[in-house]
Structure formats: C-alpha cells, structure tokens
C-alpha cells in the first residue's frame, strides 16, 4: 500500500459536543486520533445560535464526560456559557483538534478511510466517527410563494437578537422551544404572530419543584426515542403561556401561502409582514458521505451509532440516535461510550489485517 503518512486509528469529524465527547473516550483508550473541525474554534454550532439562547435543561444535565459543567446544578446555562465550557473542555484535555478543516469527501481506499478537505489536504484513518450532528443544516419548508416575498426571510440559525426588528411586523414559524422563545423576545419590540401547524404543547419546566429533565431520568423516558429532540413540548415556567394569553404575541394556525408583501391565512385573510423567521428545525448535513454511506428508506443507515453498510464508520450526536438525549450535552458522552467496544474490535482487526500484508 502506498500511503506515505501513517494512518490514524480514528478520525473524528466535528469538534462540537459530540466530537469532544468522542475525543475524551478515545483518549482513555490511548488511540491515535485526530479531530477535524470546519470552525476556527471548538464548540460546534453553539456560538452560531441566537444571543439570548438559554438551555432548557439545568447544568446538572449539561456535562460532557470527565468534566462537570461549571455552574450550580439548578442553573440553566446561556449560550455563551456553553461555548466557554466546550472551549475549556478541549483545552483541559488537550484534545488533538485541527480547526478550519472542511471535509468535502470521504471514500475507502486500500481498506482505510480517505478524507479530502476543501484546502486539498488528505487524511487517512482506520475508523471514522462522524460528529457533525443533526443541527448543521437549517430546514425551511417548501411553501407556496415564498420565493416572491420581498421582506426579510431567515432561519432561526441566522437570528441573533431584536436589534434590527424594532417596530416590525414579524411572523415566526414553528411550535417548539426556540420558536416560542424567539417570538416572546421579539414581541418586546415588534408586532409578532407565531404560526404553527399544531397547537403549542406547553409543559411545566418544573413539576413539584423538580426539573422536567429529572423526571425524564427518574421515569426512564430519556432512554427511549419517545420524545423528539427538535419537537419536545415547550418547557415553560408560566412566562410564555401568560404572554400569549395577555396578547403580547399571537398564535395562529399555519398560513397557506406567502405573497410578495405578507402571508395568506387559511381563512383568506392577508397580513402584511416585514420579516419571516423560520424556527423549523435542522437536518443532518452529511453530503460529504455521499459516495460512502448508504441510506435506507431515506433514513441514515445506522443503528445506535454504528453504520449498517460501512464497517468502521460510526456516528455520535444524531437526534434519536439511541434515545431522546442523544443530541444533547448529556447524551453524547454515553453514546460515544456505547460505540467504543465495537470500534476497538474493528481497529484491532484492521491492524491485524494490515500487518499480514505489510
């Protein structure tokens, strides 16, 4: 085999929460590994979320393996606190991260994974863990007339704060936590309508003084796929429900069409709109695996993080990968741990096979 550079045991794509958790576990196994990340700093997409984002789970449920989140267990961390924590995590454990590496294509060559980056660099490894997560490709549904809208149209991934929305007429689309939080925030400075396909399902942030996520743990629900990472009930301590009831912002059934100046509702009424903000979730961005990873029935062909058709290919951080918590800070550590035994067997077999032919 004509590979000049000694291949890594494992390459991890992505230095967000999933990639960092994998790095910690790989470090415990004394493996030769490298984490490739498209951003210029560790932390994944967290620093790209809106300024006021606050976790819906307390610090007690916001830790990666080996390092507790540095806050009171009952505190609900802000976006910037999460970013600092992830940066510190990478630094404390001295994880081998190569920043500004955008992986464009992955293929198998001579039994190894060959990763080609946008800058022309190539990387080889025996095994590959994809940790780009399920929140890196904003999803906007196909709605009639949307292309004709002359106002501002953006996804929640591009929303930062209320600064440019003062005195505007805004429609926020979505029924999950982020949609409601953004609508409530904008309603302080704008006229806001929240458009949803279904009624908003509010759920108390605390029950009998105990956080929702603690109940999930106690009941075992967090170990199932029963709840959806992007569509969980809106956790509320009463602020959002009260704001809607008092008319701070209005909720209406989803509009049927977008016009050049606004939206057309199901009852035929037309509303003039300055801005549309789609808080409609994300999809995994895995185009770089197009020539390698197969799909079954439109879904990722993986089971509990292990690719079904490509030996040595693993995933961590996908929504509902193993359970409700899979795409969360607290969930990526256990999911990374789950794939380690299979990954270690694969590397051992690959190493043994390579030694036979070297």
C-alpha positions as CSV (number, residue, x, y, z in Angstrom):
1,X,0.0,0.0,0.0
2,X,1.4,3.4,-1.0
3,X,0.3,5.7,1.9
4,X,3.2,7.9,2.9
5,X,1.6,9.2,6.2
6,X,0.9,6.7,8.9
7,X,-2.9,6.5,9.2
8,X,-4.6,7.5,12.4
9,X,-6.5,4.9,14.3
10,X,-9.6,7.1,14.3
11,X,-10.5,10.4,12.8
12,X,-13.5,12.4,14.2
13,X,-15.3,14.9,12.1
14,X,-16.6,17.8,14.1
15,X,-15.4,19.4,17.4
16,X,-18.8,20.2,18.8
17,X,-20.2,18.5,21.9
18,X,-20.3,15.0,20.2
19,X,-16.8,15.3,18.8
20,X,-15.3,16.4,22.1
21,X,-17.0,13.6,24.0
22,X,-15.6,11.1,21.5
23,X,-12.2,12.7,21.9
24,X,-12.3,12.1,25.6
25,X,-13.3,8.4,25.2
26,X,-10.6,7.8,22.5
27,X,-8.0,9.4,24.8
28,X,-8.9,7.0,27.5
29,X,-8.2,4.1,25.1
30,X,-4.8,5.6,24.2
31,X,-5.7,5.6,20.5
32,X,-4.0,7.7,17.8
33,X,-6.8,10.0,16.7
34,X,-7.4,13.4,15.2
35,X,-10.5,15.7,15.3
36,X,-11.2,17.7,12.2
37,X,-13.4,20.7,12.5
38,X,-14.6,23.3,10.0
39,X,-14.9,26.1,12.5
40,X,-12.0,28.2,13.8
41,X,-12.7,27.2,17.4
42,X,-14.1,24.2,19.2
43,X,-17.8,24.3,20.1
44,X,-19.7,23.3,17.0
45,X,-22.8,25.3,16.2
46,X,-23.3,26.7,19.7
47,X,-21.7,30.1,19.1
48,X,-23.9,30.5,16.0
49,X,-27.2,30.4,17.9
50,X,-29.1,33.5,18.9
51,X,-27.7,35.6,21.7
52,X,-30.3,35.0,24.4
53,X,-30.5,31.2,24.0
54,X,-30.8,29.5,27.3
55,X,-30.6,25.7,27.7
56,X,-33.9,24.0,28.6
57,X,-32.0,21.7,30.9
58,X,-30.1,22.7,34.0
59,X,-26.3,22.5,34.5
60,X,-26.8,19.1,36.3
61,X,-27.7,17.7,32.9
62,X,-25.3,19.7,30.7
63,X,-21.9,18.0,31.2
64,X,-19.6,16.0,29.0
65,X,-17.6,13.0,30.3
66,X,-14.8,13.8,32.7
67,X,-15.7,17.4,33.4
68,X,-18.8,18.8,35.2
69,X,-20.5,21.9,33.8
70,X,-19.1,24.8,36.0
71,X,-22.3,26.1,37.4
72,X,-24.9,25.5,40.1
73,X,-26.7,22.3,39.3
74,X,-30.0,24.1,39.1
75,X,-28.7,26.9,36.8
76,X,-29.9,27.0,33.2
77,X,-26.8,27.9,31.1
78,X,-26.8,30.6,28.5
79,X,-25.3,30.1,25.0
80,X,-22.1,31.8,25.8
81,X,-21.6,29.8,29.0
82,X,-21.9,26.6,26.9
83,X,-19.4,27.9,24.3
84,X,-16.9,28.7,27.1
85,X,-17.4,25.3,28.6
86,X,-16.7,23.5,25.4
87,X,-13.6,25.6,24.7
88,X,-12.3,24.9,28.2
89,X,-13.1,21.2,27.8
90,X,-11.0,20.9,24.6
91,X,-8.2,22.8,26.3
92,X,-8.2,20.9,29.6
93,X,-7.9,17.5,27.9
94,X,-5.6,18.8,25.2
95,X,-7.7,17.2,22.5
96,X,-5.9,17.0,19.1
97,X,-8.1,19.3,17.0
98,X,-7.3,20.6,13.6
99,X,-9.5,23.7,13.0
100,X,-10.6,25.2,9.7
101,X,-10.6,21.8,8.0
102,X,-13.8,21.4,5.9
103,X,-14.2,17.7,4.9
104,X,-15.6,17.6,1.5
105,X,-15.4,13.9,0.6
106,X,-14.8,10.6,2.2
107,X,-14.1,7.3,0.5
108,X,-12.5,4.0,1.2
109,X,-9.0,3.3,-0.2
110,X,-6.9,0.3,0.5
111,X,-9.0,-0.6,3.5
112,X,-8.6,2.9,5.0
113,X,-10.9,5.9,5.1
114,X,-9.5,8.7,3.0
115,X,-10.8,12.2,3.9
116,X,-10.3,15.0,1.4
117,X,-10.6,18.6,2.7
118,X,-11.6,21.7,0.8
119,X,-8.0,23.0,1.0
120,X,-6.6,19.9,-0.7
121,X,-5.3,18.1,2.4
122,X,-5.9,14.4,2.7
123,X,-6.2,12.4,5.9
124,X,-6.2,8.6,6.4
125,X,-7.7,6.6,9.3
126,X,-8.7,3.0,10.1
127,X,-12.0,4.1,11.6
128,X,-14.2,7.2,11.3
129,X,-16.6,8.8,13.7
130,X,-18.9,11.5,12.2
131,X,-19.9,14.0,14.8
132,X,-21.4,16.8,12.7
133,X,-24.7,16.3,14.5
134,X,-28.2,16.9,13.3
135,X,-28.3,20.7,13.7
136,X,-25.9,22.0,11.0
137,X,-28.3,22.2,8.0
138,X,-31.2,24.7,8.6
139,X,-34.5,23.4,7.3
140,X,-37.1,25.7,5.7
141,X,-40.3,24.0,4.4
142,X,-41.4,24.5,0.8
143,X,-44.2,27.0,1.0
144,X,-46.1,28.4,-2.0
145,X,-45.0,31.9,-2.9
146,X,-42.0,32.0,-0.5
147,X,-39.6,33.0,-3.3
148,X,-41.8,36.1,-4.1
149,X,-41.6,37.6,-0.6
150,X,-39.9,41.0,-0.7
151,X,-39.3,41.3,3.0
152,X,-36.7,39.7,5.2
153,X,-36.8,35.9,5.3
154,X,-34.4,34.0,7.6
155,X,-34.0,30.8,9.6
156,X,-33.6,30.9,13.3
157,X,-29.9,29.8,12.7
158,X,-29.3,33.3,11.3
159,X,-31.3,35.2,14.0
160,X,-29.2,36.8,16.7
161,X,-31.2,39.5,18.6
162,X,-34.0,42.0,18.3
163,X,-31.8,44.9,17.3
164,X,-32.9,45.1,13.6
165,X,-36.6,44.2,14.2
166,X,-37.9,47.3,16.1
167,X,-41.5,48.2,15.1
168,X,-41.6,45.5,12.5
169,X,-44.5,43.1,11.7
170,X,-42.9,39.7,12.2
171,X,-44.2,36.1,11.7
172,X,-42.2,33.4,13.5
173,X,-42.9,29.9,12.1
174,X,-42.5,26.9,14.5
175,X,-44.0,25.4,17.6
176,X,-41.0,24.2,19.6
177,X,-38.9,25.8,22.3
178,X,-36.8,28.1,20.1
179,X,-39.8,29.4,18.1
180,X,-41.6,30.4,21.3
181,X,-38.6,31.9,22.9
182,X,-37.8,34.0,19.8
183,X,-41.4,35.1,19.4
184,X,-41.5,36.2,23.0
185,X,-38.2,38.1,22.7
186,X,-39.2,39.9,19.5
187,X,-42.6,40.8,21.0
188,X,-40.9,43.2,23.3
189,X,-40.1,45.4,20.2
190,X,-42.3,44.2,17.4
191,X,-45.8,43.0,16.4
192,X,-45.4,39.2,16.4
193,X,-47.5,36.3,15.2
194,X,-46.4,32.8,15.9
195,X,-47.6,30.5,13.1
196,X,-47.8,26.8,13.9
197,X,-49.2,23.7,12.2
198,X,-50.4,22.3,15.5
199,X,-51.3,23.8,18.8
200,X,-48.4,24.6,21.1
201,X,-47.8,21.9,23.7
202,X,-46.7,23.7,26.9
203,X,-45.2,21.6,29.6
204,X,-44.1,22.9,33.1
205,X,-40.3,23.4,33.4
206,X,-40.7,22.1,36.9
207,X,-43.1,19.6,38.5
208,X,-43.4,19.8,42.3
209,X,-40.2,21.8,42.2
210,X,-38.3,19.2,40.2
211,X,-37.0,19.9,36.7
212,X,-38.6,18.2,33.7
213,X,-35.3,16.5,32.8
214,X,-35.0,15.0,36.2
215,X,-38.5,13.4,35.8
216,X,-37.3,12.1,32.4
217,X,-34.4,10.4,34.1
218,X,-36.4,9.1,37.0
219,X,-39.1,7.6,34.8
220,X,-36.6,6.2,32.2
221,X,-38.2,8.1,29.4
222,X,-34.9,9.8,28.4
223,X,-33.5,6.3,27.5
224,X,-36.3,5.9,24.9
225,X,-36.9,7.5,21.5
226,X,-40.4,8.5,22.6
227,X,-39.7,12.3,22.6
228,X,-38.3,14.3,19.6
229,X,-35.1,16.4,20.1
230,X,-36.5,19.1,17.8
231,X,-40.1,18.9,18.8
232,X,-40.3,18.4,22.5
233,X,-43.1,20.2,24.4
234,X,-42.3,23.8,25.1
235,X,-40.9,24.0,28.6
236,X,-42.4,26.9,30.4
237,X,-42.4,28.3,33.9
238,X,-45.5,30.2,33.0
239,X,-43.9,33.2,31.2
240,X,-44.7,32.1,27.6
241,X,-48.2,30.9,28.2
242,X,-49.0,34.1,30.2
243,X,-47.6,36.3,27.4
244,X,-49.8,34.6,24.8
245,X,-52.8,34.9,27.0
246,X,-52.2,38.6,27.6
247,X,-51.7,39.2,23.9
248,X,-48.0,40.0,23.9
249,X,-47.8,37.9,20.8
250,X,-50.5,35.9,18.9
251,X,-50.5,32.3,17.8
252,X,-52.3,31.4,14.6
253,X,-52.7,28.2,12.5
254,X,-50.0,28.0,9.8
255,X,-50.6,30.3,6.8
256,X,-51.2,28.7,3.4
257,X,-49.3,31.0,1.1
258,X,-46.6,33.7,1.1
259,X,-47.2,36.8,-1.1
260,X,-44.7,39.5,-2.0
261,X,-45.8,41.6,1.0
262,X,-47.0,39.1,3.6
263,X,-48.9,35.9,4.3
264,X,-52.3,34.5,3.4
265,X,-54.1,32.6,6.2
266,X,-56.4,29.6,5.8
267,X,-59.5,31.9,6.3
268,X,-58.4,34.0,3.4
269,X,-57.2,37.0,5.4
270,X,-54.0,38.6,4.2
271,X,-51.5,40.1,6.7
272,X,-48.7,42.5,5.7
273,X,-45.4,41.2,7.0
274,X,-41.9,42.7,7.2
275,X,-40.0,39.6,8.3
276,X,-40.5,35.9,8.3
277,X,-38.4,33.8,10.8
278,X,-38.4,30.1,10.4
279,X,-37.7,28.2,13.6
280,X,-38.4,24.9,11.8
281,X,-35.5,22.8,12.8
282,X,-32.5,21.3,11.2
283,X,-31.4,18.3,9.2
284,X,-28.1,16.4,9.3
285,X,-25.6,17.7,6.7
286,X,-23.8,14.6,5.6
287,X,-23.3,15.3,1.9
288,X,-19.6,14.5,2.3
289,X,-20.5,10.9,2.8
290,X,-22.5,10.6,-0.4
291,X,-20.0,8.3,-2.0
292,X,-19.6,6.1,1.0
293,X,-22.6,5.8,3.3
294,X,-25.8,4.2,2.0
295,X,-29.3,5.2,3.1
296,X,-32.3,3.0,3.7
297,X,-35.8,4.4,3.1
298,X,-34.5,8.0,3.3
299,X,-33.0,7.5,6.8
300,X,-29.4,7.2,7.8
301,X,-28.5,3.5,7.7
302,X,-27.1,3.3,11.2
303,X,-28.1,1.5,14.3
304,X,-27.2,3.0,17.7
305,X,-24.3,4.9,16.1
306,X,-22.8,2.1,14.0
307,X,-23.2,2.2,10.2
308,X,-25.0,-0.8,8.9
309,X,-23.3,-1.0,5.5
310,X,-19.8,0.6,6.1
311,X,-17.6,-1.3,8.6
312,X,-15.6,1.2,10.7
313,X,-18.0,4.1,10.2
314,X,-19.7,5.4,13.4
315,X,-21.9,8.4,14.3
316,X,-22.4,10.3,17.5
317,X,-24.7,13.2,18.1
318,X,-27.6,12.4,15.7
319,X,-31.1,13.1,17.0
320,X,-32.7,10.0,18.5
321,X,-29.5,8.0,17.7
322,X,-30.1,5.9,20.7
323,X,-32.6,7.8,22.8
324,X,-34.2,11.2,23.5
325,X,-30.9,12.6,24.9
326,X,-28.7,11.6,22.0
327,X,-28.3,15.1,20.5
328,X,-27.8,16.8,23.9
329,X,-24.8,17.7,26.0
330,X,-25.6,14.9,28.5
331,X,-26.4,12.4,25.8
332,X,-23.3,12.4,23.6
333,X,-21.0,11.0,26.3
334,X,-23.0,7.8,26.8
335,X,-23.5,7.4,23.1
336,X,-19.7,7.8,22.5
337,X,-19.1,5.2,25.2
338,X,-21.5,2.8,23.5
339,X,-19.6,2.7,20.2
340,X,-16.2,2.2,21.8
341,X,-16.2,-1.6,22.2
342,X,-17.2,-2.1,18.5
343,X,-14.7,0.5,17.4
344,X,-11.9,-1.1,19.4
345,X,-12.6,-4.5,17.9
346,X,-12.7,-3.0,14.4
347,X,-9.3,-1.2,14.9
348,X,-7.7,-4.4,16.3
349,X,-8.9,-6.4,13.3
350,X,-7.9,-3.7,10.8
351,X,-4.4,-3.5,12.4
352,X,-4.0,-7.3,12.4
353,X,-5.1,-7.5,8.7
354,X,-2.7,-4.7,7.8
355,X,0.2,-6.4,9.5
356,X,-0.4,-9.5,7.4
357,X,0.2,-7.6,4.2
358,X,2.9,-5.2,5.3
